[in-house]
Amino acid sequence: MSGESNSARGPVRTVVVDAEEAGQRIDNFLVRHMKGVPRSHVYRVLRTGQVRVNRGRIRAHYRVRAGDEVRIPPLRTGAERPPPAAEDSAWLEERILYRDADLLVLDKPAGVAVHAGSGIAYGVIERLRALYPRERGLELVHRLDRDTSGCLMVARNRAALGIAHRALREGRMEKRYLTLVAGRWAGGEREIRAPLLRGVAHGGERLVAVDARGKVSVSRFRPLTRFRDATLMEVDLSTGRTHQIRAHAAHSGHPVAGDGKYGDAEFNRRMRELGLRRLFLHAQFVALDAGDGRRAWSASAPLPDDLRAVLERLEAK
């Protein structure tokens, strides 16, 4: 094909989902079966209906079932990107909080993406695969925003991934965050139940908004420490929507410190004067109950030094 010396189109394929793959979101299933295809292309063919399951169109949140027949269209794979060097990923070992035969949890630093895409060559999952090349089943159980630090759970085999995803769907996974929000929080613990709708703002930036047409989203905010013009909060998530804490915090009138998308510019300016250089959002605890009465996993990540220093400066004001 002229003008495509660094790319090629493969044939149309039909892949039958096996029992171990059942329960995955269709986008994650496709990424596994379309090596070398940018994630942005995967989402594009999903949006345009080129991917069919059992000859019908599906949405990006569809979860594949054992026996599903998935039609994968011919896609341009592009030049294969070499994997990251194992020595360049060795620092991840020092951040592993928990590991057994099925799962590992690591303390992801802020500024590091969980996967490649949108101009990012390598994320945490690509680096883990380079670090442990013999482990063929490494997959993200959930995601964290690039600017969020803390507990990130990774499955080490397909069976563990299926268990974790079922736990997520059935509410048996606990995710607890620490965040600093603008203003003094009035009262005590509060549940925010506000549906979130994903959209695209000017400039192509993906945002979410509270909207009756959106997905059910539930966050429980608990004040820990009140400062003069800010409050340290603990947040439990009953659902895991994109930017959920950030959007719900802004909706409550208490946006997250350092949030350039949903936050308060003047408050963010004052926090920068105290040394805050990023989003004040940290995944401090994650726990998963396998549901079989035997297996349970949990891990916690300490608040990073940069965020702790901001709290110390607020305390001294």
C-alpha positions as a Python dict, from the first residue, in 0.01 Angstrom:
ca = {
    (1, 'M'): (0, 0, 0),
    (2, 'S'): (159, 324, -108),
    (3, 'G'): (255, 581, 153),
    (4, 'E'): (248, 322, 433),
    (5, 'S'): (604, 191, 436),
    (6, 'N'): (603, 179, 817),
    (7, 'S'): (260, 26, 858),
    (8, 'A'): (52, -267, 747),
    (9, 'R'): (-304, -389, 759),
    (10, 'G'): (-377, -736, 887),
    (11, 'P'): (-672, -955, 783),
    (12, 'V'): (-1016, -958, 941),
    (13, 'R'): (-1008, -1202, 1232),
    (14, 'T'): (-1270, -1372, 1444),
    (15, 'V'): (-1158, -1463, 1796),
    (16, 'V'): (-1366, -1685, 2024),
    (17, 'V'): (-1351, -1579, 2390),
    (18, 'D'): (-1239, -1857, 2620),
    (19, 'A'): (-1339, -1904, 2984),
    (20, 'E'): (-1022, -1742, 3119),
    (21, 'E'): (-1080, -1426, 2915),
    (22, 'A'): (-1448, -1391, 3010),
    (23, 'G'): (-1533, -1081, 3212),
    (24, 'Q'): (-1281, -847, 3051),
    (25, 'R'): (-1392, -517, 2902),
    (26, 'I'): (-1390, -536, 2524),
    (27, 'D'): (-1124, -263, 2494),
    (28, 'N'): (-883, -457, 2716),
    (29, 'F'): (-961, -779, 2527),
    (30, 'L'): (-881, -608, 2196),
    (31, 'V'): (-555, -458, 2323),
    (32, 'R'): (-437, -809, 2416),
    (33, 'H'): (-525, -945, 2072),
    (34, 'M'): (-401, -650, 1868),
    (35, 'K'): (-37, -619, 1962),
    (36, 'G'): (127, -309, 1819),
    (37, 'V'): (-200, -125, 1753),
    (38, 'P'): (-218, 208, 1939),
    (39, 'R'): (-489, 217, 2203),
    (40, 'S'): (-636, 527, 2036),
    (41, 'H'): (-701, 317, 1722),
    (42, 'V'): (-870, 49, 1930),
    (43, 'Y'): (-1112, 303, 2073),
    (44, 'R'): (-1175, 450, 1730),
    (45, 'V'): (-1287, 120, 1575),
    (46, 'L'): (-1506, 56, 1879),
    (47, 'R'): (-1674, 396, 1843),
    (48, 'T'): (-1733, 346, 1472),
    (49, 'G'): (-1883, -1, 1510),
    (50, 'Q'): (-1611, -190, 1324),
    (51, 'V'): (-1574, -438, 1609),
    (52, 'R'): (-1863, -684, 1626),
    (53, 'V'): (-1950, -938, 1894),
    (54, 'N'): (-2173, -1223, 1778),
    (55, 'R'): (-2232, -1013, 1462),
    (56, 'G'): (-2371, -721, 1660),
    (57, 'R'): (-2236, -381, 1759),
    (58, 'I'): (-2125, -326, 2118),
    (59, 'R'): (-2007, -38, 2334),
    (60, 'A'): (-1662, 14, 2484),
    (61, 'H'): (-1778, -93, 2832),
    (62, 'Y'): (-1911, -430, 2710),
    (63, 'R'): (-1760, -727, 2896),
    (64, 'V'): (-1687, -1032, 2685),
    (65, 'R'): (-1838, -1369, 2774),
    (66, 'A'): (-1708, -1719, 2718),
    (67, 'G'): (-1805, -1828, 2368),
    (68, 'D'): (-1845, -1476, 2228),
    (69, 'E'): (-1726, -1443, 1868),
    (70, 'V'): (-1535, -1116, 1835),
    (71, 'R'): (-1478, -977, 1486),
    (72, 'I'): (-1152, -782, 1477),
    (73, 'P'): (-1122, -558, 1168),
    (74, 'P'): (-801, -508, 969),
    (75, 'L'): (-606, -236, 1141),
    (76, 'R'): (-288, -48, 1070),
    (77, 'T'): (-38, -163, 1331),
    (78, 'G'): (235, 86, 1257),
    (79, 'A'): (605, 35, 1324),
    (80, 'E'): (662, -192, 1620),
    (81, 'R'): (788, 3, 1918),
    (82, 'P'): (1071, -174, 2100),
    (83, 'P'): (985, -265, 2460),
    (84, 'P'): (1145, -63, 2740),
    (85, 'A'): (1476, -191, 2866),
    (86, 'A'): (1448, -400, 3182),
    (87, 'E'): (1719, -195, 3352),
    (88, 'D'): (1519, 123, 3290),
    (89, 'S'): (1222, -34, 3470),
    (90, 'A'): (1408, -180, 3769),
    (91, 'W'): (1298, 109, 3992),
    (92, 'L'): (948, -41, 3995),
    (93, 'E'): (1065, -332, 4210),
    (94, 'E'): (1137, -93, 4495),
    (95, 'R'): (777, 30, 4482),
    (96, 'I'): (606, -309, 4510),
    (97, 'L'): (394, -311, 4825),
    (98, 'Y'): (249, -662, 4800),
    (99, 'R'): (311, -966, 4581),
    (100, 'D'): (194, -1325, 4568),
    (101, 'A'): (137, -1581, 4294),
    (102, 'D'): (-174, -1403, 4164),
    (103, 'L'): (-149, -1030, 4228),
    (104, 'L'): (92, -751, 4297),
    (105, 'V'): (26, -401, 4424),
    (106, 'L'): (271, -121, 4365),
    (107, 'D'): (299, 236, 4484),
    (108, 'K'): (270, 429, 4159),
    (109, 'P'): (442, 768, 4167),
    (110, 'A'): (262, 1077, 4040),
    (111, 'G'): (351, 1173, 3683),
    (112, 'V'): (376, 814, 3559),
    (113, 'A'): (100, 679, 3334),
    (114, 'V'): (-37, 330, 3397),
    (115, 'H'): (-19, 239, 3026),
    (116, 'A'): (114, 373, 2698),
    (117, 'G'): (-90, 603, 2475),
    (118, 'S'): (-155, 968, 2389),
    (119, 'G'): (213, 1038, 2326),
    (120, 'I'): (333, 824, 2618),
    (121, 'A'): (574, 554, 2501),
    (122, 'Y'): (562, 334, 2809),
    (123, 'G'): (346, 312, 3118),
    (124, 'V'): (365, 104, 3432),
    (125, 'I'): (224, -211, 3270),
    (126, 'E'): (470, -203, 2978),
    (127, 'R'): (758, -156, 3219),
    (128, 'L'): (641, -442, 3440),
    (129, 'R'): (626, -672, 3138),
    (130, 'A'): (979, -572, 3045),
    (131, 'L'): (1095, -631, 3401),
    (132, 'Y'): (929, -975, 3420),
    (133, 'P'): (938, -1108, 3061),
    (134, 'R'): (842, -1461, 3163),
    (135, 'E'): (513, -1345, 3309),
    (136, 'R'): (270, -1349, 3019),
    (137, 'G'): (-41, -1267, 3218),
    (138, 'L'): (40, -925, 3366),
    (139, 'E'): (-265, -699, 3334),
    (140, 'L'): (-393, -389, 3511),
    (141, 'V'): (-684, -462, 3744),
    (142, 'H'): (-784, -94, 3754),
    (143, 'R'): (-635, 242, 3657),
    (144, 'L'): (-509, 557, 3822),
    (145, 'D'): (-481, 897, 3658),
    (146, 'R'): (-129, 990, 3560),
    (147, 'D'): (-113, 1261, 3829),
    (148, 'T'): (-249, 1034, 4104),
    (149, 'S'): (-6, 844, 4324),
    (150, 'G'): (-54, 531, 4529),
    (151, 'C'): (-186, 175, 4520),
    (152, 'L'): (-217, 17, 4176),
    (153, 'M'): (-325, -348, 4157),
    (154, 'V'): (-192, -574, 3879),
    (155, 'A'): (-302, -932, 3806),
    (156, 'R'): (-30, -1186, 3729),
    (157, 'N'): (-252, -1433, 3542),
    (158, 'R'): (-588, -1442, 3367),
    (159, 'A'): (-761, -1629, 3647),
    (160, 'A'): (-662, -1360, 3898),
    (161, 'L'): (-774, -1089, 3655),
    (162, 'G'): (-1116, -1252, 3625),
    (163, 'I'): (-1149, -1279, 4003),
    (164, 'A'): (-1051, -914, 4047),
    (165, 'H'): (-1289, -788, 3779),
    (166, 'R'): (-1578, -984, 3930),
    (167, 'A'): (-1491, -835, 4268),
    (168, 'L'): (-1502, -488, 4114),
    (169, 'R'): (-1842, -549, 3956),
    (170, 'E'): (-1986, -700, 4275),
    (171, 'G'): (-1854, -432, 4512),
    (172, 'R'): (-1593, -651, 4680),
    (173, 'M'): (-1302, -420, 4603),
    (174, 'E'): (-1229, -133, 4842),
    (175, 'K'): (-1042, 174, 4720),
    (176, 'R'): (-959, 451, 4964),
    (177, 'Y'): (-795, 783, 4874),
    (178, 'L'): (-651, 1085, 5051),
    (179, 'T'): (-713, 1424, 4897),
    (180, 'L'): (-687, 1790, 4993),
    (181, 'V'): (-985, 2000, 4893),
    (182, 'A'): (-1055, 2372, 4890),
    (183, 'G'): (-1239, 2528, 5184),
    (184, 'R'): (-1340, 2405, 5528),
    (185, 'W'): (-1569, 2106, 5494),
    (186, 'A'): (-1891, 2160, 5691),
    (187, 'G'): (-2023, 1867, 5891),
    (188, 'G'): (-1896, 1512, 5888),
    (189, 'E'): (-1898, 1220, 5647),
    (190, 'R'): (-2106, 1271, 5335),
    (191, 'E'): (-2203, 1044, 5048),
    (192, 'I'): (-2208, 1206, 4707),
    (193, 'R'): (-2427, 1015, 4465),
    (194, 'A'): (-2413, 1205, 4136),
    (195, 'P'): (-2415, 1046, 3787),
    (196, 'L'): (-2114, 1126, 3570),
    (197, 'L'): (-2120, 1166, 3193),
    (198, 'R'): (-1802, 1154, 2990),
    (199, 'G'): (-1755, 1414, 2720),
    (200, 'V'): (-1499, 1608, 2521),
    (201, 'A'): (-1428, 1973, 2593),
    (202, 'H'): (-1280, 2230, 2360),
    (203, 'G'): (-934, 2128, 2247),
    (204, 'G'): (-1019, 1758, 2253),
    (205, 'E'): (-964, 1721, 2629),
    (206, 'R'): (-1170, 1447, 2791),
    (207, 'L'): (-1374, 1562, 3090),
    (208, 'V'): (-1667, 1431, 3292),
    (209, 'A'): (-1963, 1624, 3425),
    (210, 'V'): (-2247, 1560, 3668),
    (211, 'D'): (-2537, 1484, 3438),
    (212, 'A'): (-2858, 1284, 3479),
    (213, 'R'): (-2770, 1096, 3159),
    (214, 'G'): (-2444, 971, 3310),
    (215, 'K'): (-2348, 653, 3493),
    (216, 'V'): (-2427, 599, 3860),
    (217, 'S'): (-2129, 725, 4061),
    (218, 'V'): (-2097, 708, 4440),
    (219, 'S'): (-1820, 857, 4658),
    (220, 'R'): (-1806, 885, 5036),
    (221, 'F'): (-1610, 1186, 5165),
    (222, 'R'): (-1483, 1186, 5524),
    (223, 'P'): (-1303, 1491, 5671),
    (224, 'L'): (-980, 1412, 5855),
    (225, 'T'): (-817, 1751, 5920),
    (226, 'R'): (-956, 2099, 5868),
    (227, 'F'): (-716, 2383, 5796),
    (228, 'R'): (-795, 2752, 5758),
    (229, 'D'): (-899, 2729, 5393),
    (230, 'A'): (-859, 2360, 5306),
    (231, 'T'): (-961, 2016, 5434),
    (232, 'L'): (-778, 1685, 5419),
    (233, 'M'): (-1032, 1418, 5318),
    (234, 'E'): (-1049, 1041, 5303),
    (235, 'V'): (-1262, 920, 5011),
    (236, 'D'): (-1407, 572, 4959),
    (237, 'L'): (-1526, 482, 4612),
    (238, 'S'): (-1826, 257, 4557),
    (239, 'T'): (-1784, 300, 4181),
    (240, 'G'): (-1475, 375, 3975),
    (241, 'R'): (-1563, 628, 3707),
    (242, 'T'): (-1312, 842, 3521),
    (243, 'H'): (-1211, 1146, 3734),
    (244, 'Q'): (-1481, 1050, 3985),
    (245, 'I'): (-1327, 1202, 4298),
    (246, 'R'): (-1223, 1517, 4115),
    (247, 'A'): (-1567, 1570, 3959),
    (248, 'H'): (-1758, 1490, 4279),
    (249, 'A'): (-1531, 1714, 4487),
    (250, 'A'): (-1589, 2004, 4248),
    (251, 'H'): (-1963, 1929, 4247),
    (252, 'S'): (-1965, 1954, 4628),
    (253, 'G'): (-1805, 2299, 4611),
    (254, 'H'): (-1471, 2171, 4742),
    (255, 'P'): (-1247, 2100, 4438),
    (256, 'V'): (-925, 1903, 4474),
    (257, 'A'): (-606, 2101, 4527),
    (258, 'G'): (-386, 2123, 4220),
    (259, 'D'): (-664, 2017, 3983),
    (260, 'G'): (-623, 2207, 3659),
    (261, 'K'): (-939, 2061, 3502),
    (262, 'Y'): (-1204, 2084, 3772),
    (263, 'G'): (-1031, 2296, 4034),
    (264, 'D'): (-1027, 2654, 4160),
    (265, 'A'): (-749, 2863, 4003),
    (266, 'E'): (-703, 3097, 4300),
    (267, 'F'): (-693, 2813, 4552),
    (268, 'N'): (-444, 2627, 4331),
    (269, 'R'): (-226, 2938, 4320),
    (270, 'R'): (-218, 2953, 4701),
    (271, 'M'): (-133, 2582, 4720),
    (272, 'R'): (155, 2630, 4473),
    (273, 'E'): (295, 2890, 4711),
    (274, 'L'): (301, 2614, 4973),
    (275, 'G'): (493, 2385, 4740),
    (276, 'L'): (214, 2182, 4577),
    (277, 'R'): (330, 2096, 4226),
    (278, 'R'): (67, 1840, 4128),
    (279, 'L'): (-278, 1703, 4196),
    (280, 'F'): (-327, 1629, 4567),
    (281, 'L'): (-479, 1285, 4521),
    (282, 'H'): (-328, 965, 4661),
    (283, 'A'): (-463, 609, 4653),
    (284, 'Q'): (-371, 512, 5006),
    (285, 'F'): (-543, 172, 5039),
    (286, 'V'): (-679, -107, 4820),
    (287, 'A'): (-839, -435, 4927),
    (288, 'L'): (-1004, -716, 4736),
    (289, 'D'): (-1216, -1005, 4859),
    (290, 'A'): (-1204, -1298, 4615),
    (291, 'G'): (-1550, -1405, 4730),
    (292, 'D'): (-1452, -1764, 4800),
    (293, 'G'): (-1422, -1721, 5176),
    (294, 'R'): (-1046, -1775, 5167),
    (295, 'R'): (-857, -1528, 4955),
    (296, 'A'): (-832, -1159, 5033),
    (297, 'W'): (-569, -906, 4933),
    (298, 'S'): (-490, -562, 5071),
    (299, 'A'): (-211, -307, 5063),
    (300, 'S'): (-154, 52, 5170),
    (301, 'A'): (81, 322, 5044),
    (302, 'P'): (212, 602, 5269),
    (303, 'L'): (143, 961, 5173),
    (304, 'P'): (437, 1080, 4958),
    (305, 'D'): (683, 1328, 5102),
    (306, 'D'): (581, 1611, 4867),
    (307, 'L'): (216, 1595, 4979),
    (308, 'R'): (309, 1550, 5344),
    (309, 'A'): (521, 1866, 5323),
    (310, 'V'): (222, 2066, 5196),
    (311, 'L'): (15, 1950, 5495),
    (312, 'E'): (293, 2049, 5735),
    (313, 'R'): (302, 2398, 5582),
    (314, 'L'): (-76, 2428, 5609),
    (315, 'E'): (-55, 2326, 5975),
    (316, 'A'): (204, 2594, 6039),
    (317, 'K'): (-3, 2874, 5884),
}
